Amino acid sequence: MSAREMPTWLAELQAQLGAVLREPLDRSSGTLRAATERYPDDAVREVVDASNADARARLAVYNRQYWFRLFGVLQTVFPLTARLLGHWDFNDHAAQFLRAEAPRTWSLDDVPRGFERFLERSLAAHPAREALLEAAHIDALWRAVFLAPDCAPLRPRAEDAARLPELRLALAPSVAVLVERWPLLELKGRLGELRGESALALPARLATPRWYALVREDAGIRRLPLEPREGELLTLLQQHTVGEALAQLEARVPPDERVSLPASTQRWLARSVTAGFWADADPPEGAARQRAERLTGRRS
């Protein structure tokens, strides 16, 4: 039955029940309590055929389960962030997010969408904001890599070498490149050993940022350490053609590094292709148009 075919009484009943389910749980006592006194009287009478007190108690069961289910989804998707904040504070941010952007689809997979961006605002005054946002970014990337569709890796042919500088490479959906300023990937790998819901101590900031590639494999997600310049190059390659990325990287490095840079970039590019980092190669618009013209025999 579509929304257009739904009887008015049923639409009103669903709206009233939805309002009760989304009523925020009260945190003032130090536990999450269903604030049954805030349920609209009309909704209580319409939804449950029982005495007023008994009806509120029955609705409270669904109210609590609604929030606990959504909190559980967000804790599962953002486990590192949840443990660094502690579940109590994490659930507070989650509740603010869910009130601002209530789920509107049937799929729980859609619930976390936008949470990382929301934390940029809700953590504005937090003393560890930068580290927590880095943790949220790692959690979000991990999920994206895990859920990414399969795709055929790029396997360049010998004749592609001549046009390599004009290629624009596309990172495979099952690969992500990241830089961390706290040892958070290491902490994420140990979360299974660290039982509980209290906030974990934030590790000390790294003296030097570390670069990684997250690569999904049959056995799970592998963390592949990258050299710092290698990580910079892989990031530039996602934004520019190969030639432009190499030129920008060369401009960044000090003169004493430039002598060895060509050999290093060749090694990094070869490794990224062998490891299946790239899904496709697409030259800029002009070159793509010329290739299409050669294939079709047409000219614009």
C-alpha positions in Angstrom: 0.0 0.0 0.0 1.4 3.3 -1.0 1.3 6.5 1.1 -1.3 7.8 -1.4 -3.6 4.8 -0.8 -3.2 4.8 3.0 -6.4 5.5 4.9 -6.3 8.8 6.9 -6.8 7.1 10.2 -3.9 4.7 9.6 -1.6 7.6 8.6 -2.6 9.5 11.7 -2.0 6.4 13.9 1.4 5.8 12.4 2.4 9.4 12.9 1.3 9.3 16.6 3.2 6.1 17.2 6.2 7.4 15.5 6.2 10.5 17.7 6.1 8.3 20.8 8.9 6.1 19.5 11.2 9.1 18.7 10.6 10.7 22.1 14.2 11.2 23.4 15.1 9.1 26.4 15.8 11.0 29.6 19.4 11.1 30.8 19.0 13.2 34.0 19.1 10.2 36.4 22.4 8.8 34.9 20.5 6.1 33.1 18.4 6.1 29.9 14.8 6.3 31.0 11.7 6.5 28.9 10.0 9.8 29.7 6.5 8.5 29.6 5.1 11.7 31.0 6.1 13.4 27.8 4.0 11.1 25.6 1.1 13.0 24.0 -2.2 12.1 25.6 -3.9 11.7 22.2 -1.2 9.3 21.0 -1.5 7.2 24.2 -5.3 6.9 23.8 -5.2 6.1 20.1 -2.3 3.7 20.0 -3.0 1.5 23.1 -6.4 0.3 24.2 -5.6 0.2 27.9 -5.6 2.4 31.0 -3.5 5.5 30.7 -0.8 4.4 33.1 -0.6 0.9 31.6 -0.6 2.3 28.0 2.4 4.5 28.8 4.3 1.6 30.2 3.6 -0.5 27.2 4.7 2.2 24.8 7.8 2.8 26.8 9.0 -0.7 25.8 9.0 0.3 22.2 10.4 3.7 22.9 13.4 2.3 24.6 14.0 -0.4 22.0 13.8 2.2 19.2 16.7 4.2 20.7 18.7 1.2 21.9 18.6 -0.3 18.5 19.8 2.8 16.8 22.5 3.4 19.4 23.7 -0.1 18.8 23.9 0.5 15.1 26.0 3.6 15.5 28.2 2.0 18.1 28.8 -0.9 15.7 29.7 1.4 12.8 31.8 3.8 14.9 33.4 1.5 17.5 36.6 3.4 17.8 34.8 6.7 18.3 32.4 5.2 20.7 35.2 3.8 23.0 37.2 7.0 22.9 34.1 9.0 24.0 32.7 6.3 26.2 29.3 4.9 25.3 27.4 7.3 27.6 28.7 10.4 25.9 28.7 8.8 22.5 25.0 8.0 22.8 24.4 11.6 23.7 25.9 12.7 20.4 24.1 9.9 18.6 20.7 11.0 20.1 21.4 14.6 19.0 22.1 13.3 15.5 19.1 11.1 15.3 16.8 13.9 16.5 18.2 16.2 13.8 18.3 13.6 11.1 15.8 10.9 12.0 16.0 7.7 9.8 13.6 7.9 6.9 14.2 4.5 5.2 13.6 0.9 6.2 17.2 0.0 6.1 19.4 0.2 9.2 22.4 0.6 6.8 21.2 4.1 6.2 21.2 5.2 9.8 24.9 6.2 10.1 24.8 8.3 6.9 25.9 11.8 7.8 27.0 11.0 11.4 30.7 11.8 10.7 29.8 15.2 9.3 27.4 15.8 12.3 30.3 15.2 14.8 32.2 18.0 13.2 29.6 20.3 14.7 28.6 18.5 17.9 32.2 18.1 19.0 33.1 21.7 18.4 33.9 22.4 22.1 35.4 19.0 22.9 39.1 19.2 24.0 40.0 16.1 22.0 38.0 17.2 18.9 40.7 16.7 16.3 41.5 13.1 17.5 37.9 12.1 17.8 37.2 13.4 14.3 40.1 11.4 13.1 38.7 8.3 14.8 35.3 8.9 13.2 37.0 9.2 9.8 38.8 5.9 10.3 35.6 4.2 11.4 33.7 5.6 8.4 36.5 4.6 5.9 36.7 1.1 7.4 32.9 0.7 6.8 33.1 2.1 3.3 35.9 -0.3 2.3 34.1 -3.2 3.9 30.8 -2.5 2.1 32.3 -1.4 -1.2 31.3 -3.3 -4.4 33.8 -5.5 -6.1 35.4 -4.2 -9.3 38.1 -5.3 -11.7 41.5 -3.8 -10.8 43.4 -1.7 -13.3 45.9 -3.7 -15.3 47.8 -1.4 -17.6 49.0 -2.6 -21.0 52.4 -1.9 -22.5 50.9 0.6 -24.9 49.4 2.6 -21.9 52.9 3.7 -20.8 53.1 6.5 -23.4 49.9 8.1 -22.2 50.5 7.5 -18.5 51.0 11.2 -17.6 47.5 12.1 -19.0 45.7 9.4 -17.1 43.4 10.1 -14.2 43.3 7.1 -11.9 40.3 6.1 -9.9 40.9 4.5 -6.5 39.1 1.1 -6.2 36.1 1.4 -3.8 37.5 -1.4 -1.7 40.7 0.7 -1.0 41.2 3.8 1.1 44.2 6.0 1.8 44.5 7.7 5.2 46.9 9.6 7.4 46.7 9.3 11.2 48.2 11.7 13.8 47.4 9.4 16.7 48.0 5.6 16.8 44.3 5.0 16.3 44.4 2.1 13.8 46.5 0.2 16.3 43.9 0.9 19.0 41.0 -0.1 16.7 42.7 -3.4 16.1 42.7 -4.1 19.9 39.1 -3.1 20.7 38.0 -6.7 20.9 40.3 -7.2 23.8 39.2 -4.0 25.6 35.8 -4.9 27.0 33.5 -2.4 28.6 31.7 0.9 27.7 33.8 3.5 29.5 36.0 6.0 27.7 39.5 4.8 26.7 42.5 7.0 27.3 43.5 8.8 24.1 47.0 7.6 23.1 49.7 10.2 22.8 49.9 12.1 19.5 52.4 10.7 17.1 55.7 12.6 16.6 55.2 12.1 12.8 52.0 11.3 11.0 51.7 7.8 9.6 50.1 6.9 6.3 48.2 3.7 5.5 46.2 2.1 2.8 43.1 0.1 3.9 42.7 -2.8 1.4 39.8 -5.3 1.6 40.8 -8.8 1.0 39.1 -12.2 1.3 40.3 -12.5 4.9 39.3 -9.0 5.9 40.7 -5.5 5.7 44.5 -5.2 5.6 46.4 -2.2 6.9 49.2 -1.6 4.5 51.8 1.0 5.8 52.8 3.6 3.3 55.9 5.8 3.1 54.9 9.4 3.8 55.6 10.7 0.3 53.9 7.6 -1.1 50.8 8.5 0.8 50.9 12.0 -0.5 51.3 10.8 -4.1 48.3 8.4 -3.8 46.2 11.3 -2.4 47.3 13.6 -5.3 46.6 10.9 -7.8 42.9 10.9 -6.7 42.7 14.6 -7.5 44.9 15.1 -10.6 46.2 13.3 -13.6 49.4 11.3 -13.1 51.5 14.0 -14.7 50.0 16.7 -12.6 50.3 14.7 -9.4 54.0 13.9 -10.0 54.7 17.6 -10.7 52.9 18.7 -7.5 54.8 16.1 -5.4 58.1 17.2 -6.9 57.3 20.8 -6.0 56.6 19.9 -2.4 59.8 17.9 -1.6 63.1 19.6 -0.7 65.9 19.6 -3.3 67.8 16.8 -1.6 64.9 14.4 -2.1 64.3 15.2 -5.8 67.3 13.1 -7.0 65.7 9.9 -5.7 62.1 10.9 -6.3 61.7 9.5 -9.9 62.8 6.0 -8.8 60.6 6.2 -5.7 57.5 7.3 -7.6 58.0 4.4 -10.1 58.2 2.0 -7.3 55.1 3.4 -5.5 53.1 3.4 -8.7 54.1 -0.2 -9.5 53.2 -1.3 -6.0 49.8 0.4 -6.1 48.9 -1.3 -9.4 50.2 -4.7 -8.3 48.2 -4.4 -5.1 45.0 -3.5 -7.0 44.6 0.0 -5.7 43.1 1.4 -8.9 39.8 0.5 -10.6 40.0 2.5 -13.8 42.0 5.0 -15.7 40.4 7.8 -17.5 42.3 10.5 -19.4 41.1 14.1 -19.2 38.1 15.2 -21.2 40.1 16.2 -24.3 42.0 13.0 -24.5 38.9 11.0 -23.8 37.1 12.7 -26.6 40.0 12.0 -29.0 40.0 8.3 -28.0 36.2 8.2 -28.6 36.6 9.8 -32.0 39.2 7.2 -33.0 36.9 4.4 -32.0 33.8 5.8 -33.7 35.4 7.5 -36.6 33.5 10.7 -35.7 34.8 14.2 -35.1 33.1 17.0 -33.3 
